[in-house]
Amino acid sequence: MRLWWEGLKLGAGSLWSHKLRTSLTLLGHILGVITVITLVSLIQGLNHYVSEKILIQGANLFYADKFGLVFNEEDFLKRSRRPDLNLDQYQKVVEGNETLGSLGAMIQTQATVKFKDRKLGSVGVIGLTPDAPIFDPYPLVDGRSLREDDLRHRRRVAILASDVVKELFPVGDPLGQDIRVGSRRYQVIGIFGERGSILGQSSDNFVAIPLTEMLGWHRDLTSFTILAQPAANVETEEAEAEVRWLLRTARGLRPTDEDNFEVYSGDALMSLYRTLTGGIFAVLVGVGGISLVVGGIVIMNIMLVSVTERTREIGIRKSVGARPRDVLQQFLLESLVLTLTGGLVGVAFGFTVSTIVSSVTGFPARITPEATALGLGVSAIVGMFFGIFPAFRASRMDPVDALRYE
């Protein structure tokens, strides 16, 4: 341990005696660490953000619709020819299921929403059943939620998301007021809490109305989606299998017929996301790694210069009893000190850069202990790898030739 400590002091002292050269040598390595840390922080932030946004919709939530997760144009065109799901089929699932804890349905479109002289274009309009589980994360901050009698009597009532409230009702209480959705008049009965944005796109710009009322004027069922969650102590796969069987029965499919609908879960969405982004993220980190390699080559060159400049010092050390492994250890430690110093500076600046990028662009960043360990670990590996050749060269010097060196 003492030898290692002495080697560290010697290495640090040598680097400190050439401050300008050390700083310039570290510059490339620091930039490489900054690049890697920034990319890793942004990637981890995005992964956490997407996972959180999917999971917040509800644990074990799964969906059934005509399209499912489409990966290419051919599948999209093929699935677009399928018959739409509809309210009758949804009712068959409601009546026949034994494994579901919650169940709902929705359709979506866009319309202009007005209140007096204020108007909003391209507002999302969502037709809902009262207990659609996807809307559990949207707590009501005022008023009431949709009820079964709203659905049964096709009442023209609406619940507004927070962005719509801010734009249409900058002052005053929206509850009880009448708004227009398209050409129809609806009474405001509730207000959803704010959910924020997803990658810069607001998730609070919509109006929810009873699904049955919406079907009175919106006949396009392409977006008709069934949402479900398994009951307690029921596996998601078991609940999905039951919904699939009930829908096959409701749609009149024979045992040999393929499904003409899709059942998929939040886990499938996450798998799709990882499939689409995994390769891109690997390339980005690889590009950052190239700058680290370039910085490592610069460090190796400077270490070779240092070995040449200190040839007589190496000869003196060997002549008074230093072993080749002692010289090897000294120069390896010097390289390690150099790269770890650059790593610490790079990690600090990398987190600063990722925070600035996140605050300016809204792109999520996540600073984690794993990213810090990665930055320092990569720095140590670069130092050891690119320091081996100069250190080995120093350890192999003949002390007599080294003492003759001018």
matplotlib code that plots the C-alpha trace (Angstrom):
import matplotlib.pyplot as plt

x = [0.0, 2.9, 4.4, 1.2, 0.8, 4.3, 3.7, 0.5, 2.4, 5.2, 2.7, 0.7, 3.9, 5.1, 1.8, 1.7, 5.2, 3.9, 0.6, 0.0, 1.0, -1.2, -4.2, -3.9, -3.5, -6.6, -8.7, -9.5, -10.2, -12.4, -14.5, -14.9, -16.1, -18.5, -19.9, -20.5, -21.9, -24.3, -25.5, -26.0, -27.8, -30.2, -30.8, -31.4, -33.7, -35.7, -35.9, -37.1, -39.5, -41.1, -41.4, -43.0, -45.5, -46.5, -46.6, -48.6, -51.5, -52.0, -50.3, -51.0, -53.1, -53.7, -55.6, -57.7, -58.2, -58.1, -54.5, -52.3, -48.6, -47.9, -44.3, -44.6, -46.8, -47.8, -49.2, -51.0, -52.7, -53.6, -55.0, -56.9, -59.2, -60.3, -63.8, -63.8, -64.4, -67.8, -69.9, -71.8, -68.6, -67.4, -70.6, -70.0, -66.6, -68.3, -70.9, -68.7, -65.4, -64.4, -60.8, -61.0, -60.8, -61.6, -62.8, -63.6, -63.7, -62.9, -62.8, -61.0, -61.2, -60.5, -62.8, -63.0, -64.1, -65.8, -67.0, -68.6, -66.0, -63.1, -62.2, -59.7, -59.0, -57.8, -58.7, -58.8, -62.3, -62.4, -65.6, -65.4, -67.2, -67.4, -64.7, -62.1, -59.0, -56.6, -58.1, -57.4, -54.2, -56.2, -57.6, -60.6, -59.8, -63.3, -66.8, -67.7, -66.7, -68.9, -71.5, -73.4, -76.6, -74.6, -73.7, -77.2, -79.1, -76.4, -76.2, -74.3, -71.9, -68.1, -65.0, -62.3, -58.5, -56.4, -55.1, -58.7, -59.8, -56.9, -57.7, -61.5, -61.9, -59.0, -61.3, -64.4, -65.7, -66.2, -68.5, -72.1, -71.1, -72.0, -69.3, -69.5, -67.7, -68.0, -71.6, -73.0, -73.5, -72.2, -72.4, -69.1, -69.4, -65.7, -62.1, -59.2, -55.9, -52.8, -50.6, -48.0, -46.4, -44.8, -41.7, -43.0, -46.6, -49.3, -51.3, -53.9, -55.5, -58.7, -62.4, -64.0, -67.6, -69.8, -68.9, -72.5, -73.2, -70.1, -71.3, -74.3, -72.2, -68.9, -69.4, -65.8, -64.9, -61.3, -60.0, -62.4, -60.2, -61.0, -59.0, -58.7, -56.8, -56.8, -58.4, -56.2, -54.2, -54.9, -52.0, -52.2, -51.6, -54.7, -56.8, -55.6, -56.4, -60.0, -60.5, -59.2, -61.5, -64.6, -63.8, -63.3, -66.7, -68.4, -66.9, -68.0, -64.6, -64.2, -61.4, -59.3, -59.7, -56.9, -57.6, -58.9, -58.0, -55.0, -54.6, -51.4, -50.1, -47.9, -45.0, -45.4, -45.2, -42.0, -40.6, -41.4, -39.8, -36.6, -36.5, -36.9, -34.4, -31.8, -29.7, -29.8, -28.7, -25.9, -24.6, -24.8, -22.8, -20.3, -19.8, -19.0, -16.7, -14.7, -13.8, -12.6, -10.3, -8.9, -8.2, -6.6, -4.2, -3.2, -2.5, -0.4, 1.7, 2.3, 3.2, 5.8, 7.2, 7.3, 9.2, 11.8, 12.2, 12.7, 15.1, 17.9, 15.5, 14.5, 18.2, 18.9, 15.9, 17.0, 20.6, 19.6, 17.4, 14.1, 12.6, 11.1, 7.6, 8.2, 8.9, 5.9, 3.7, 4.8, 4.0, 0.7, -0.3, 0.7, -1.5, -4.3, -4.1, -4.2, -7.3, -9.2, -8.6, -10.0, -12.8, -13.8, -13.8, -15.6, -18.3, -19.0, -19.2, -21.2, -23.9, -23.9, -24.3, -27.1, -28.9, -28.6, -29.8, -32.7, -33.8, -33.5, -35.1, -37.3, -35.6, -35.6, -32.2, -31.5, -28.3, -27.6, -24.8, -24.5, -23.6, -21.0, -19.5, -19.5, -17.6, -15.0, -14.7, -14.2, -11.6, -9.7, -9.8, -8.6, -5.8, -4.7, -5.1, -3.2, -0.7, 0.5, 2.8, 4.6, 4.9, 6.2, 8.7, 10.0, 10.3, 12.3, 15.0, 18.6, 19.9, 23.4, 21.9, 19.4, 22.2, 24.1, 21.0, 21.4]
y = [0.0, 2.4, 1.8, 2.6, 5.8, 6.9, 6.2, 8.3, 11.2, 10.9, 10.8, 13.8, 15.8, 15.1, 16.2, 19.3, 20.4, 20.6, 22.3, 23.7, 20.5, 18.5, 20.8, 20.6, 16.8, 16.5, 18.7, 16.0, 13.4, 15.8, 16.6, 12.9, 12.3, 15.3, 13.8, 10.4, 11.6, 14.1, 11.4, 8.8, 11.3, 12.3, 8.7, 7.5, 10.5, 9.7, 6.0, 6.8, 9.4, 7.1, 4.3, 6.6, 8.0, 4.5, 3.1, 6.0, 5.1, 2.2, -1.0, -3.9, -1.8, -3.4, -2.5, -4.0, -2.3, -3.0, -1.9, -2.7, -1.9, -1.4, -1.7, -1.1, 0.2, -3.2, -4.2, -0.9, -1.3, -4.9, -4.1, -1.0, -3.4, -5.1, -4.3, -1.7, -2.7, -1.3, -0.7, -4.0, -6.0, -4.0, -4.8, -8.5, -8.2, -6.3, -9.0, -12.1, -11.3, -12.9, -11.8, -8.0, -5.5, -2.5, -2.1, 0.8, 2.0, 5.2, 6.8, 9.9, 12.7, 16.4, 19.4, 23.1, 24.0, 27.4, 29.4, 32.7, 34.6, 32.3, 29.5, 26.6, 24.6, 21.0, 20.1, 16.4, 15.0, 11.7, 9.7, 7.7, 5.1, 6.2, 3.8, 3.8, 2.9, 5.0, 8.1, 7.1, 9.1, 12.3, 13.2, 15.6, 18.9, 20.1, 18.9, 15.3, 12.4, 10.7, 8.4, 5.4, 7.5, 10.0, 7.2, 5.6, 8.9, 10.3, 13.5, 16.4, 16.9, 17.4, 17.3, 19.7, 19.2, 21.9, 23.6, 24.0, 25.5, 28.0, 29.1, 29.2, 30.3, 32.6, 34.0, 32.6, 29.1, 26.8, 24.4, 24.7, 26.7, 25.7, 25.2, 24.1, 21.0, 21.2, 22.2, 20.7, 22.3, 20.6, 21.5, 21.5, 19.1, 18.6, 19.6, 17.2, 17.9, 18.8, 16.1, 18.2, 17.5, 14.5, 15.5, 19.0, 18.0, 18.8, 16.0, 18.4, 19.7, 17.6, 17.4, 14.2, 13.4, 10.3, 7.7, 7.1, 10.8, 11.1, 8.1, 10.2, 12.5, 10.8, 7.6, 6.8, 3.9, 3.4, 4.6, 2.5, 1.1, -1.2, -0.6, -3.2, -4.1, -7.6, -8.1, -8.6, -11.8, -12.3, -12.4, -9.9, -12.7, -14.6, -11.4, -10.7, -14.3, -13.9, -10.6, -12.1, -15.0, -12.8, -10.6, -13.5, -14.8, -11.3, -10.9, -14.3, -15.8, -19.6, -21.5, -21.6, -17.9, -15.4, -12.6, -9.5, -7.3, -6.8, -7.1, -5.5, -4.1, -1.3, -3.8, -4.3, -0.5, -0.4, -3.3, -1.4, 1.7, -0.1, -1.9, 1.4, 3.3, 0.7, 0.9, 4.7, 5.0, 2.5, 4.5, 7.8, 6.4, 4.9, 8.3, 9.7, 6.8, 7.7, 11.0, 9.2, 7.0, 10.1, 11.6, 8.4, 8.4, 12.0, 10.8, 7.9, 10.3, 12.7, 9.8, 8.6, 12.1, 12.1, 8.8, 10.2, 13.4, 11.4, 8.8, 9.8, 9.8, 6.2, 5.2, 6.7, 4.9, 1.6, 2.1, 2.5, -0.6, 0.2, -2.9, -2.9, -3.4, -0.4, 1.8, 0.2, 1.0, 4.6, 5.4, 3.5, 5.4, 8.7, 7.9, 6.8, 10.1, 12.0, 10.3, 10.2, 14.0, 14.5, 12.1, 14.0, 17.3, 15.7, 14.2, 17.5, 19.4, 16.6, 16.8, 20.6, 20.4, 17.8, 20.0, 23.0, 21.0, 19.7, 23.1, 24.8, 22.1, 20.3, 17.0, 14.9, 14.3, 12.0, 12.2, 8.9, 7.3, 4.7, 7.5, 8.9, 5.5, 5.0, 8.2, 7.5, 3.8, 4.6, 7.2, 4.7, 2.1, 4.6, 5.6, 2.0, 1.0, 3.9, 4.1, 0.5, 0.9, 4.0, 2.4, -0.9, 1.0, 2.8, -0.4, -2.1, 0.6, -0.5, 1.6, 2.1, 3.4, 5.5, 7.2, 8.0, 9.7, 13.4]
z = [0.0, 0.9, -2.6, -4.2, -2.2, -3.0, -6.7, -6.6, -5.0, -7.6, -10.4, -9.1, -8.5, -12.0, -13.5, -11.3, -12.4, -16.0, -15.5, -19.0, -20.7, -18.3, -18.9, -22.7, -22.5, -20.4, -22.6, -25.2, -22.4, -20.5, -23.7, -24.3, -20.7, -21.0, -24.2, -22.7, -19.4, -21.2, -23.6, -20.8, -18.6, -21.4, -22.4, -18.9, -18.4, -21.5, -20.6, -17.0, -18.4, -21.0, -18.4, -15.9, -18.4, -19.4, -15.9, -14.5, -16.7, -14.3, -13.2, -15.5, -17.8, -21.2, -24.3, -27.1, -30.5, -34.2, -34.8, -31.8, -32.2, -35.8, -37.0, -40.7, -43.4, -44.7, -41.3, -41.0, -44.3, -43.5, -40.1, -41.3, -43.3, -40.1, -38.7, -35.9, -32.3, -31.1, -28.1, -28.4, -28.3, -25.3, -23.5, -24.2, -22.4, -19.6, -19.1, -19.6, -17.8, -14.6, -14.2, -14.6, -11.8, -14.0, -17.5, -19.8, -23.4, -25.3, -28.7, -29.7, -32.2, -32.4, -32.5, -31.9, -28.4, -27.7, -24.7, -25.6, -27.6, -26.8, -29.1, -29.2, -32.3, -32.5, -28.9, -28.2, -27.6, -25.8, -25.4, -22.2, -20.2, -16.5, -15.2, -18.0, -16.0, -18.0, -16.5, -12.9, -12.9, -13.8, -10.5, -10.4, -8.8, -8.9, -9.8, -10.4, -12.7, -15.4, -14.1, -15.5, -15.9, -18.0, -20.3, -20.3, -21.0, -23.3, -21.4, -22.9, -20.0, -20.2, -18.0, -19.0, -18.8, -17.2, -20.5, -21.8, -18.5, -18.6, -22.1, -22.0, -18.4, -17.4, -14.8, -13.2, -12.4, -15.3, -13.4, -14.7, -17.7, -21.2, -23.9, -27.5, -28.7, -32.5, -33.0, -29.8, -26.4, -23.3, -19.6, -17.7, -14.7, -13.7, -14.1, -14.4, -12.5, -14.4, -15.9, -17.7, -21.0, -22.7, -24.7, -25.1, -26.1, -23.6, -22.2, -20.7, -23.9, -24.1, -23.2, -21.9, -22.7, -22.3, -25.0, -25.9, -26.5, -28.7, -30.8, -31.7, -33.9, -34.3, -36.3, -37.0, -34.6, -35.9, -32.5, -30.4, -27.6, -24.7, -21.6, -18.8, -15.6, -14.0, -10.7, -7.6, -7.6, -11.3, -13.7, -16.6, -19.1, -17.8, -18.0, -21.6, -22.6, -21.3, -23.1, -26.3, -26.0, -25.3, -28.2, -30.6, -29.5, -29.8, -33.3, -34.4, -35.1, -35.6, -33.8, -36.9, -37.7, -36.8, -34.4, -36.3, -33.4, -31.0, -27.3, -25.9, -22.6, -21.3, -21.2, -25.0, -25.4, -23.4, -25.5, -28.7, -27.4, -26.4, -29.8, -31.7, -29.6, -28.4, -31.6, -31.8, -28.2, -28.7, -31.7, -29.8, -26.9, -29.4, -31.0, -27.5, -26.9, -30.0, -28.5, -25.4, -27.5, -29.2, -25.8, -24.7, -27.7, -26.8, -23.2, -24.5, -26.6, -23.8, -21.5, -24.1, -24.1, -20.3, -20.3, -22.8, -20.7, -17.5, -18.9, -16.5, -13.6, -14.5, -14.7, -11.3, -9.7, -11.2, -10.2, -6.5, -6.5, -8.2, -9.9, -13.4, -11.8, -9.5, -12.6, -14.4, -11.4, -11.2, -14.8, -14.7, -11.6, -13.2, -16.2, -13.9, -11.9, -15.2, -16.5, -13.2, -12.8, -16.3, -15.5, -12.4, -14.3, -17.2, -15.0, -13.3, -16.6, -18.2, -15.5, -15.9, -19.7, -19.4, -16.9, -19.1, -22.2, -20.2, -18.9, -22.3, -24.5, -22.0, -22.9, -19.7, -18.1, -15.2, -13.1, -11.4, -9.4, -12.2, -14.7, -12.3, -11.8, -15.6, -16.2, -13.6, -14.5, -18.2, -17.3, -15.2, -18.0, -20.6, -18.3, -17.7, -21.3, -22.9, -20.1, -20.4, -23.4, -22.1, -18.6, -20.0, -22.2, -19.1, -17.1, -19.8, -19.9, -19.2, -16.2, -17.8, -21.1, -19.2, -17.1, -20.3, -21.9, -22.5]

ax = plt.figure().add_subplot(projection="3d")
ax.plot(x, y, z, "-o")
ax.set_aspect("equal")
plt.show()
